[in-house]
Amino acid sequence: MKVMNELYQTAIFEINREKYMVHVKDRFRKIEQFKGKIREVERVLELLTQEVVIEAIVLTSAIVEGLSRMEER
């Protein structure tokens, strides 16, 4: 009877361990998906930053050109 109890406990332990491992693997998969989304957001922010810098340069150039024309008059 003791051996049967030990086998039962071992089986329960293994089943719980497998369930836990499936849970852990699922969490890791979700974390990797989240990391991918973060990388996408970083790329979009980088592109937006570049666009803002370009717009700032264009606006600054336009202001400088406008001021130069005003000085010429």
N, C-alpha and C positions, 0 to 999 in steps of 0.2 A: 504494500500500500504506500509506503514511503517513497519508493521509486516512482510509482505512478504520480504521486503528488509532485515530486521534483520534475518529472517530465511535463506535467501540466503547467507548473510554474514557468519552466523554461519555454514552453510553447507560447504562453501568454506574454512572456517577456519579449520573445522574438516578434510576435504579432505587433505588440506595442512599439517596438523598435522600428519595424518596417513602416508603420503608420507615421511615426515621428519623422523618419527619413523622407517619406513622401511629402510630409508637411514642410520640412526644411528645404527640400529641392524646389517645391512650389514657391516658397518665399524667395529663394535665390533667383528663380526665374522672374518673379515680379520685380525684384530689385534690379536685375539686368534690364528689364523693360523700362523701368523708371530712369535708369542711367541713360538709356538711349533717348528717352524723351528730353532729359536734361541737356544732352549733347545737341539735340535739335534746337532747343530754345537758345542755347549758347550760340549756335551758328546764326540763327535769326537775329539775335541781339548784335552779333558782330557785323552782319550785313547792315542792320539799321544804323549802327554806330558809324560805319563807313559812309552811308548815305547822308547822315547828319553832318559829318565832317565835310563832305563834298558840297553840300548845300551851304554850309557856313563859309567855305572858301568862295563859292560863287557869289553869295550875298556880300561878302567883304569886298570882293573885286568890283561888284556893281556899285557899292557905296564909295569906294575909292575913285572909281571912274566918274561917278556923279559929282563928287567933291572937286575933282580935277577940272571938270567942265565948268563948275560954278566959279572956280578961281580964274579960269580963262576969260570969263565974261567980265 
